[in-house]
Amino acid sequence: MKFVIVGYGRVGMRTARILHEEGHEVTIVDNDPEKVKRARSAGFEAVEGDGGNESVLESVGVETADALAGLTGDLNTNFAACSVGTHHGCRTVMRIDDDYREDIYKKYADDVDEIIYPERLGAAGAKTALLGGDFNLVADLTERLQLTTITVREGSPAIGKRVSEVDLPSGARIYAHGAAGTSMTIPMPRTTIEAGDRVAVIVEQESVEGVRAALLGSEERNVA
């Protein structure tokens, strides 16, 4: 897939690296020449310019991109970039700082596909590390979605089932799977879950308990 990321700061850099490691095509737009230089050194196609400017985004092929993320520290730039992306049929993701008021969030939420809060992502990771357990919240992806990792233990109702057969709630899906001691990757539908495996699940907040039941059973577990 092809992605355009506006902003190569802390959030944009890490997002770009993860997408690249998964085999996706990533193009960076930033108005800071030093950040553009760093992006190019990291192997990315990068353009110096205003990410909220339509002509700049058109120059990097926004019309053929699958998604665009406005990840700068400036809300107006992020929103302008997402508006251009929407115009060209892209899925759009906009960064908004955690200290913005709820009315500011509502003002923009209907005009982009997703809004993310980097500060909340870091806090979620710290909480997971502190609490531990088999069912760990990795990140609040949006106001309604979270990414959770689960270690499947003996007695789980999911053991022996294919990934496609696990009875998850409608608001959840398995994003990645890894056998014990291996890295997680996007699973094939016929991948079978065994004790000790780890899975990553994207789940709506209201479906979390259903995911716990499907993958951990009725036994009480620590929840982060």
MARGU-440792 format. One record per residue: residue in one letter; x, y, z of N, C-alpha, C, O in turn; residue number from 1. Coordinates in steps of 0.001 Angstrom, whole numbers. Atoms other than C-alpha are relative to their C-alpha. Layout:
BEGIN
ATOM  aa      npx      npy      npz     capx     capy     capz      cpx      cpy      cpz      opx      opy      opz    i
ATOM   a        X        Y        Z        X        Y        Z        X        Y        Z        X        Y        Z  NUM
...
***
This chain:
BEGIN
ATOM  aa      npx      npy      npz     capx     capy     capz      cpx      cpy      cpz      opx      opy      opz    i
ATOM   m      839    -1197        0        0        0        0      877     1252        0     2045     1211      387    1
ATOM   k     -745    -1251       93     1043     3598     -528     -533     1001     1021    -1737     1245     1100    2
ATOM   f      382     -943    -1039     1054     6123     2319      788     1303     -135     1963     1305     -500    3
ATOM   v     -648    -1310      -91     1812     9839     2576      -64      447     1452    -1139      496     2049    4
ATOM   i      -64     -474    -1382     2965    11083     5971      493     1432        9     1586     1733     -472    5
ATOM   v     -353    -1407     -128     2996    14794     6658      539      214     1409     -193       92     2391    6
ATOM   g     -638     -194    -1297     5449    15519     9449      940    -1145      333      504    -2286      488    7
ATOM   y     -980     1035     -311     8676    13642    10204      645      270     1353     1863      196     1514    8
ATOM   g     -475     -123    -1365     8937    14352    13890      -36    -1345      684       51    -2383       28    9
ATOM   r      -19     1239     -781     8793    11775    16672    -1073     -980     -457     -792    -2162     -658   10
ATOM   v     1109      878      367     5382    10402    15682      108     -443    -1456      -29    -1627    -1763   11
ATOM   g      -90      336     1417     5825    10573    11922     1142     -949     -316      998    -1848    -1144   12
ATOM   m    -1168      850      241     9272     8972    12025     -290    -1450      370       11    -2366     -395   13
ATOM   r      276     1370     -446     8123     5952    14013    -1080     -656     -850     -996    -1842    -1167   14
ATOM   t     1069      546      843     4964     5525    11954      551     -423    -1354      230    -1500    -1858   15
ATOM   a     -594      300     1302     6940     5659     8716      861    -1253       71      814    -2090     -830   16
ATOM   r     -887     1152     -130     9474     3120     9982     -791    -1308       89     -438    -2300     -548   17
ATOM   i      811     1208     -151     6803      614    11016     -641     -396    -1326     -629    -1568    -1704   18
ATOM   l      629      294     1287     4970      915     7694     1018     -550     -996      736    -1485    -1745   19
ATOM   h    -1055      443      920     8227      522     5787      419    -1433      321      626    -2237     -588   20
ATOM   e     -402     1348     -410     9172    -2581     7801    -1031    -1038     -410     -704    -2210     -597   21
ATOM   e     1056      917      421     5829    -4097     6831     -131      -69    -1517    -1023     -738    -2038   22
ATOM   g      -40      117     1448     6631    -3587     3158     -806     1031     -770    -1002      887    -1976   23
ATOM   h      804    -1015      675     4551     -501     2395      871     1116     -587     2010     1318     -166   24
ATOM   e     -669    -1144      617     5545     2465      230     -380     1259      773    -1562     1566      930   25
ATOM   v      245    -1169     -847     5927     5620     2331      712     1216     -572     1896     1152     -901   26
ATOM   t     -576    -1268      432     6488     9213     1209     -199     1027     1118    -1280     1131     1699   27
ATOM   i        8     -986    -1083     7341    11979     3697      -88     1406     -570      538     1719    -1582   28
ATOM   v       42    -1428      315     6421    15661     3477      251      758     1297     -420      521     2301   29
ATOM   d     -289     -813    -1182     7937    18152     5931      600     1316     -465     1315     1365    -1465   30
ATOM   n     -537    -1309      388     8777    21847     5817     1355      299      620     1924     1362      375   31
ATOM   d    -1302     -164     -643    11956    21393     7877     1059     -741     -818     1003    -1966     -923   32
ATOM   p     -999      659      861    14977    20714     5616      820    -1059      722     1234    -2042      106   33
ATOM   e     -764      995     -751    16806    18843     8393     -781    -1310      147     -214    -2398       51   34
ATOM   k      825     1204     -125    13888    16455     8900     -113     -712    -1341     -124    -1942    -1396   35
ATOM   v       42      607     1336    13650    15896     5156     1306     -742     -269     1306    -1832     -840   36
ATOM   k    -1301      643      179    17349    15105     5118       73    -1308      773      578    -2309      264   37
ATOM   r       -3     1213     -810    16914    12594     7946     -880    -1083     -624     -532    -2264     -618   38
ATOM   a      906      969      632    13990    10962     6155      656     -648    -1207      540    -1858    -1404   39
ATOM   r     -681      549     1174    16005    10552     2978     1137     -924      415     1372    -1951     -223   40
ATOM   s    -1083      851     -500    18929     9138     4959     -535    -1336      487      160    -2351      436   41
ATOM   a      630     1235     -469    16518     6575     6389     -574     -819    -1149    -1125    -1897     -928   42
ATOM   g      441      757     1159    15627     5502     2858    -1370      355     -539    -1895     -337    -1412   43
ATOM   f     1333     -390      452    12333     7332     2384       80     1039    -1115     1012     1842    -1173   44
ATOM   e      190    -1112      920    11231     9449     -530     -556     1151      829    -1555      975     1525   45
ATOM   a      417    -1111     -845    10875    12869     1084       41     1299     -782      942     1525    -1590   46
ATOM   v      122    -1276      685     9801    16303     -133      -89     1112     1031     -844     1010     1999   47
ATOM   e       67    -1160     -875    10407    19626     1570    -1122      922     -467    -1150     1322    -1630   48
ATOM   g     1097     -878      368     7272    21763     1623    -1096       14     1046    -1052     -728     2028   49
ATOM   d     1145     -130     -902     4061    22751     3348     -959    -1167     -225    -1558    -1286    -1293   50
ATOM   g      857     1167      139     2104    19562     3988    -1469      315     -105    -2265     -560     -447   51
ATOM   g     1393     -388      151    -1136    21487     4017     -310      594    -1355    -1446      981    -1628   52
ATOM   n      150     -595     1329     -583    22749      481     -338    -1093    -1025      390    -2077    -1157   53
ATOM   e      455     1028      926    -2470    20811    -2181     1011     -284    -1098     1205    -1440    -1475   54
ATOM   s     -957      221     1095      143    21339    -4892     1195     -822      471     1739    -1626     -285   55
ATOM   v    -1115      779     -546     2860    19942    -2620     -409    -1467      109      351    -2359     -268   56
ATOM   l      468     1376     -157      786    16856    -1841     -247     -662    -1355      -29    -1863    -1511   57
ATOM   e      182      562     1345      -88    16403    -5504     1348     -383     -605     1433    -1331    -1386   58
ATOM   s    -1325      298      550     3643    16461    -6298      554    -1322      504     1451    -1893     -116   59
ATOM   v     -459     1295     -518     4127    13346    -4148    -1002    -1112     -310     -878    -2226      199   60
ATOM   g      926     1025      459     1210    11515    -5751    -1115     -340      955    -1501    -1503     1079   61
ATOM   v     1073      261     -958    -1508    11933    -3152    -1223     -633     -663    -1986    -1352      -17   62
ATOM   e     1181      524      697    -4088    11044    -5778       51    -1519     -165     -975    -2146     -427   63
ATOM   t     -118     1456      109    -2738     7474    -5900      290     -653     1351      483    -1867     1418   64
ATOM   a     -290      544    -1330    -2126     7061    -2151    -1232     -682      591    -2367     -289      323   65
ATOM   d     1097      672     -699    -4209     4685      -57     -427      775     1235    -1604      778     1596   66
ATOM   a      323     -740    -1217    -4000     6860     3045     1012     1101      219     2149     1030     -249   67
ATOM   l     -857    -1132     -354    -2567    10117     4341     -139      269     1486    -1238      224     2038   68
ATOM   a       17     -326    -1428    -1590    10995     7900      614     1373      219     1738     1631     -211   69
ATOM   g     -525    -1292     -416    -1186    14538     9202      520     -131     1414     -260     -144     2366   70
ATOM   l     -588      331    -1300     1251    13977    12066      949     1071      515     1809      786     1349   71
ATOM   t     -834    -1084     -520     2889    17361    12614     -537      448     1359    -1578      -25     1814   72
ATOM   g      464     -550    -1262     2603    19265    15866     -969     1150     -171    -1403     1756      808   73
ATOM   d      887    -1127      287      407    21845    14160    -1356     -504     -486    -1449    -1137    -1538   74
ATOM   l     1338      501      324    -3319    21118    14108     -486      494    -1349    -1070     -274    -2113   75
ATOM   n      501     -561     1259    -4075    23440    11195      649     -670    -1215      -21     -947    -2209   76
ATOM   t     -681      694     1097    -1438    21820     8972     -549    -1405     -167     -797    -1856    -1286   77
ATOM   n      517     1369       59    -2694    18353     9866    -1387      -48     -628    -1683     -913    -1453   78
ATOM   f     1358       -5      533    -6278    19249     9107      -16      358    -1483     -760     -237    -2263   79
ATOM   a      -74     -376     1410    -5393    20959     5827      479    -1171     -848      -52    -1416    -1931   80
ATOM   a     -511     1161      728    -3401    17905     4742    -1080    -1065     -146    -1246    -1644    -1220   81
ATOM   c     1059     1003       50    -6272    15581     5625    -1130      419     -936    -1737     -423    -1598   82
ATOM   s     1034     -493      912    -8714    17776     3724      380     -274    -1449     -460     -666    -2258   83
ATOM   v     -487      297     1345    -6562    17419      611      -93    -1504     -261     -514    -1936    -1334   84
ATOM   g       77     1443      149    -6330    13683     1202    -1415     -487     -245    -1646    -1348    -1093   85
ATOM   t     1400      368      173   -10091    13380     1529     -480      337    -1407    -1197     -442    -2035   86
ATOM   h      382     -438     1345   -10547    15321    -1707      485     -993    -1067     -171    -1196    -2088   87
ATOM   h     -571      936      967    -8331    12780    -3481     -346    -1453      314      215    -2368     -289   88
ATOM   g      479     1353     -278   -10067     9760    -1960      856     -814      939      715    -2036      990   89
ATOM   c     -851      722     -949    -7468     8865      681     -734     -230     1324    -1622      534     1702   90
ATOM   r      347      124    -1410    -8162     7458     4095      870     1002      750     2051     1146      433   91
ATOM   t     -749    -1059     -671    -7106    10218     6511       79     -230     1504     -891     -636     2145   92
ATOM   v     -247      109    -1437    -5599    10152     9994      645     1302      456     1632     1751     -128   93
ATOM   m     -475    -1309     -453    -5035    13362    11940      466      -48     1446     -234     -559     2320   94
ATOM   r     -516     -125    -1365    -2873    13974    14991     -604     1229      661     -708     2299       60   95
ATOM   i      489    -1119     -792    -4359    16137    17693      586     -142     1399      578    -1237     1961   96
ATOM   d     -617       94    -1314    -2654    16980    20970    -1043     -224     1078    -2183      222      952   97
ATOM   d      938      442    -1022    -4240    15623    24129     -639     1143      772    -1692      964     1382   98
ATOM   d      540    -1089     -802    -4795    19030    25684    -1012      864     -750    -1472     1877     -223   99
ATOM   y     1056     -722      692    -7209    20224    23021    -1353     -305      640    -1592    -1418     1110  100
ATOM   r     1301      160     -634   -10727    20739    24308     -896     -933     -819     -684    -1141    -2013  101
ATOM   e      913      930      646   -13539    18324    23522     -716      639    -1177     -991      -33    -2171  102
ATOM   d      688     -653     1110   -15248    20901    21330      905      122    -1227      426      133    -2361  103
ATOM   i     -941      -34     1118   -12089    21148    19219       22    -1361     -690       30    -1453    -1917  104
ATOM   y       32     1353      566   -12089    17381    18777    -1236     -180     -874    -1145     -658    -2005  105
ATOM   k     1253      192      732   -15732    17396    17707      -21      812    -1295     -638      413    -2282  106
ATOM   k      -25     -861     1186   -15054    20194    15247      641     -712    -1186      230     -515    -2329  107
ATOM   y     -754      639     1076   -12658    18019    13256     -361    -1466     -227     -110    -2003    -1305  108
ATOM   a      176     1450       48   -13778    14456    13981     -811     -480    -1194     -532    -1544    -1747  109
ATOM   d      864      440     1094   -16446    14304    11294      637      160    -1379      131     -372    -2367  110
ATOM   d     -610     -291     1289   -14081    15493     8562     1219     -852     -311     1793     -734    -1394  111
ATOM   v    -1112      920      242   -11346    12865     8939     -437    -1401      405    -1433    -1571     1109  112
ATOM   d      383     1380     -325   -11416     9086     9221      361     -376     1432     -412    -1051     2111  113
ATOM   e     -420      326    -1351    -9460     8818    12467      788     1162      597     1474     1893     -119  114
ATOM   i     -812     -957     -742    -7963    11100    15116      821     -770     1021      303    -1645     1715  115
ATOM   i     -854      668     -973    -4982     9997    17200      572     1010      987      705     2196      686  116
ATOM   y     -575     -796    -1076    -3500    11298    20461     1332     -640      390     1325    -1607     1152  117
ATOM   p    -1291      636     -311      246    10508    20685      280     -125     1499      857    -1117     1943  118
ATOM   e     -258       58    -1433      376    11328    24394     -714    -1187      636     -172    -1831     1534  119
ATOM   r      736     1130     -547    -2278     8724    25119      649    -1323     -365      617    -2276      414  120
ATOM   l     -660     1230      405     -371     6114    23144     1158     -309      933     1334    -1451     1357  121
ATOM   g    -1124      202     -902     2711     6633    25302     -455     -397     1389      152    -1263     2020  122
ATOM   a      509      320    -1324      682     6543    28498     -523    -1431       54     -335    -2127     1052  123
ATOM   a      523     1369       36    -1019     3304    27446     1138    -1011       55     1033    -2035      731  124
ATOM   g    -1141      909      -28     2348     1672    26818      630      -77     1380     1014    -1155     1834  125
ATOM   a     -565      -10    -1347     3651     2757    30218     -873     -783      968     -364    -1517     1815  126
ATOM   k      917      715     -880      549     1414    31942      122    -1507     -205      128    -2274      758  127
ATOM   t     -141     1419      287      910    -1927    30192     1272     -560      641     1247    -1637     1236  128
ATOM   a    -1259      463     -565     4553    -2217    31276      -80     -111     1520      508    -1020     2107  129
ATOM   l      106       14    -1454     3650    -1432    34882     -891    -1120      520     -571    -1752     1526  130
ATOM   l      972      962     -493      672    -3762    35214      241    -1422     -483      -64    -2378      230  131
ATOM   g     -262     1330      535     1716    -6663    33002    -1275     -779     -240    -2347     -191     -383  132
ATOM   g     1174      837      203     -626    -9616    32514      -51     -590    -1392      784     -272    -2239  133
ATOM   d      151      676     1282    -1812   -11748    29601     -795      826    -1007     -754      558    -2208  134
ATOM   f      887     -801      859    -4213    -9123    28225      453     1443      142       84     2117     1104  135
ATOM   n     -664    -1287     -154    -2302    -5913    27574     -477     1036    -1013     -464      789    -2219  136
ATOM   l      356    -1116      864    -3550    -2614    26190     1276      630     -516     2062     1167      264  137
ATOM   v    -1183     -594      599     -874    -1448    23766     -235     1472     -294      638     2304      -45  138
ATOM   a      252    -1387      375    -2542     1740    22567    -1483      259     -188    -2222     -601     -666  139
ATOM   d     1300     -508      407    -5752     3709    22355      183      584    -1387      771     1656    -1536  140
ATOM   l     -194     -462     1370    -5872     4062    18579     -867     1204     -312     -421     2149     -963  141
ATOM   t      946    -1098      187    -8919     6331    18543     -853       78     1251     -593     -623     2229  142
ATOM   e      913      -86    -1128   -11696     7339    20895     -731    -1325      236    -1137    -1609     1363  143
ATOM   r      792     1225     -116   -13392     3970    20195      806    -1272     -166      358    -2338      257  144
ATOM   l     -772     1206      303   -10637     1573    19122     1262      -95      838     1899      918     1126  145
ATOM   q    -1265      216     -664    -7746       45    21018      694    -1213     -590       47    -2121    -1112  146
ATOM   l     -810     1135      441    -4918    -2310    20074      461     -739     1240     1095     -154     2118  147
ATOM   t     -287      820    -1171    -4484    -5148    22559      798    -1223     -402      530    -1821    -1444  148
ATOM   t     -713     1245      231    -1991    -7997    22738     -377    -1004     1081     -547     -647     2246  149
ATOM   i      473     1053     -899    -2966   -11300    24319      905    -1224     -133     1225    -1655    -1241  150
ATOM   t     -719     1270       -8     -938   -14341    25324     -997    -1119      279    -1648    -1140     1323  151
ATOM   v      975     1088     -108    -3018   -17467    24774      556    -1079      924     1643    -1604      685  152
ATOM   r     -446      996     -973    -2751   -19870    27715     -794    -1296     -130    -1823    -1352     -803  153
ATOM   e      708     1274      -33    -3744   -23484    28286    -1429      212      507    -1656      970     1449  154
ATOM   g     1390     -140     -400    -7503   -23799    28567     -768     1035     -786    -1983     1157     -629  155
ATOM   s      687    -1000      818    -8267   -21012    26114     -920     -671    -1004     -535    -1668    -1615  156
ATOM   p      913      582      995   -11313   -21743    23928      475      196    -1437      -94     -379    -2365  157
ATOM   a     -499     -249     1353    -9289   -20482    20952     1013    -1030     -452     1311    -1118    -1643  158
ATOM   i    -1043      968      350    -6691   -23270    21082     -542    -1034     -993    -1622    -1599     -817  159
ATOM   g      386      963     1033    -6817   -25488    18001     -853      591    -1094    -1116      -76    -2094  160
ATOM   k      822     -641     1024    -8932   -23021    16044      871      802     -963     1926     1317     -595  161
ATOM   r     -635     -903      944    -7890   -21228    12914     -340     1437      382    -1369     1699     1004  162
ATOM   v      244    -1415     -289    -7609   -17461    13208    -1366      426     -512    -2077     1185      147  163
ATOM   s     1279     -378      614   -10614   -17144    10912    -1198     -616      705    -2334     -210      463  164
ATOM   e     1091      686     -676   -12659   -19431    13169     -255      494     1420    -1265      131     2021  165
ATOM   v      161     -477    -1374   -12182   -17644    16506    -1261      851       88    -1478     1746     -730  166
ATOM   d     1301     -662     -128   -15561   -16415    17709      154     1338      721     -157     1456     1906  167
ATOM   l     -185    -1337     -562   -14739   -12738    18266    -1270      824     -172    -2062      557    -1076  168
ATOM   p     1133     -917      191   -17346    -9991    18767      135      733    -1328     1224      795    -1899  169
ATOM   s      -13     -692     1295   -18288    -8019    15659      922     1216       10     1398     1638    -1044  170
ATOM   g     -853    -1190      -92   -16257    -5048    16935     1457     -315      223     2181      513      777  171
ATOM   a    -1394      380     -232   -12938    -6933    16971      529     -824    -1158     -233    -1512    -1836  172
ATOM   r     -631      865      997   -10472    -8554    14588     1458     -233      389     2103      644      963  173
ATOM   i    -1398      332     -268    -7111   -10293    14933      859      624    -1091      674      353    -2277  174
ATOM   y     -858     -730      941    -4452    -8100    13320     1318     -731     -234     1842     -729    -1348  175
ATOM   a    -1294      666      124    -1301   -10127    14016       48    -1218      920     -695    -1307     1898  176
ATOM   h     -130     1244     -758     -224   -13533    15356     1464     -421       12     2188     -234     -966  177
ATOM   g    -1352      523      -83     3013   -15049    16578       43    -1223      891     -468    -1203     2011  178
ATOM   a     -184     1190     -828     3853   -18530    17801      955      336     1137     1704     1308     1051  179
ATOM   a     -839     -259    -1169     5626   -18724    21164     1458      187     -413     2021     -651    -1118  180
ATOM   g    -1407     -254      283     9096   -17185    20907      291      596    -1348     1459      754    -1705  181
ATOM   t     -202     -597     1323     8562   -15648    17463     -667     1368      -70    -1502     1708      768  182
ATOM   s      612    -1310      201     7658   -12197    16190    -1404     -162     -577    -1700    -1149    -1251  183
ATOM   m     1348       30      546     4052   -11415    15339      -16      517    -1428      671     1484    -1758  184
ATOM   t      192     -426     1379     3058   -11121    11691    -1482      -82     -334    -2265     -653      425  185
ATOM   i     1393       89      442     -193   -10728     9790     -301    -1469     -315      392    -2066    -1138  186
ATOM   p      239     1440      146    -1742   -14230     9958     -766     -345    -1271    -1528      466    -1797  187
ATOM   m      815      542     1068    -3104   -16333     7140    -1295     -537      620    -1294     -921     1790  188
ATOM   p     1268      481     -562    -6764   -17388     7570       84    -1403      589     -671    -1731     1504  189
ATOM   r      -93     1380     -463    -5671   -21015     8106      957     -163     1176     1126    -1269     1689  190
ATOM   t     -910       65    -1153    -3168   -20130    10870     -747     -513     1227    -1821      -14     1562  191
ATOM   t      640      606    -1172    -3976   -22255    13942      608      555     1282     1826      703     1387  192
ATOM   i     -444     -553    -1278    -3765   -20846    17463      312    -1122      984     -474    -2053     1158  193
ATOM   e     -421      984     -989    -1861   -22843    20079      354      696     1307      547     1912     1338  194
ATOM   a     -368     -561    -1303    -1056   -22348    23753     1379      649      -77     2305       83     -658  195
ATOM   g    -1254     -738       36     1707   -19787    24220       98      994    -1126      983     1850    -1113  196
ATOM   d       15     -963     1097      904   -17916    21018     -388     1378      513    -1044     1507     1547  197
ATOM   r      418    -1370     -279      507   -14145    21080     -797      514    -1188     -446      246    -2337  198
ATOM   v      787     -609     1066    -2139   -12291    19097     -221     1472      324     -304     1862     1489  199
ATOM   a      332    -1414     -142    -2785    -8604    18523    -1397      204     -572    -1695     -219    -1689  200
ATOM   v     1397     -168      381    -6422    -7582    18350     -350     1481       -8      -64     2199      951  201
ATOM   i      588    -1338       34    -7978    -4312    17229    -1453     -157      407    -2199     -918     -208  202
ATOM   v     1312      251     -590   -11143    -3996    19266     -675     1304      411      -26     2220      916  203
ATOM   e      770    -1131     -492   -13885    -1491    19949     -134     -136     1516     -199    -1243     2049  204
ATOM   q       -4       -1    -1465   -14055     -486    23611    -1094     -892      578     -860    -1615     1547  205
ATOM   e     1125      749     -554   -17458    -2079    24155      115    -1508     -244     -669    -2283      304  206
ATOM   s     -135     1423      310   -16236    -5433    22779     1166     -668      729     1454    -1841      490  207
ATOM   v    -1185      532     -672   -13217    -5900    25060     -312    -1264      789      431    -2242      705  208
ATOM   e      318     1173     -818   -14932    -8332    27430     -272    -1228     -863       82    -2344     -483  209
ATOM   g      244     1110      908   -16072   -10472    24509     1291     -584     -540     1393    -1795     -738  210
ATOM   v    -1304      468      468   -12487   -10668    23259      690     -800     1098     1285    -1843      825  211
ATOM   r     -598      731    -1119   -11275   -11723    26700     -595    -1397      123      122    -2376      335  212
ATOM   a      660     1298     -112   -13846   -14495    26801      415     -933    -1130      609    -2128     -908  213
ATOM   a     -319      826     1163   -12973   -15717    23297     1432     -508       15     1714    -1603     -472  214
ATOM   l    -1406      356       70    -9216   -15773    23810      623     -449     1325     1662    -1107     1339  215
ATOM   l     -527      396    -1308    -8712   -16255    27555     -940     -922      758     -523    -1576     1714  216
ATOM   g      957      810     -726   -11861   -18049    28631     -566      754     1193     -419     1972     1283  217
ATOM   s      677     -629    -1122   -13737   -17365    31843      911      276     1183      526     1006     2096  218
ATOM   e     -917     -208    -1116   -10684   -17459    34146      414     1457       91      709     2078     -930  219
ATOM   e     -363    -1400     -185    -9880   -14060    35592     1475      187     -345     2332     -594       69  220
ATOM   r    -1373     -345      357    -6756   -12466    34118      255     1437      346     -673     2223      537  221
ATOM   n     -350    -1415     -194    -4865    -9267    34739     -300      740    -1275      -22      244    -2366  222
ATOM   v      326     -811     1167    -6058    -6530    32424      733     1319      128      652     1979     1164  223
ATOM   a     -691    -1274      -34    -3913    -3544    31531     -823     1024     -736     -423     2184     -832  224
***
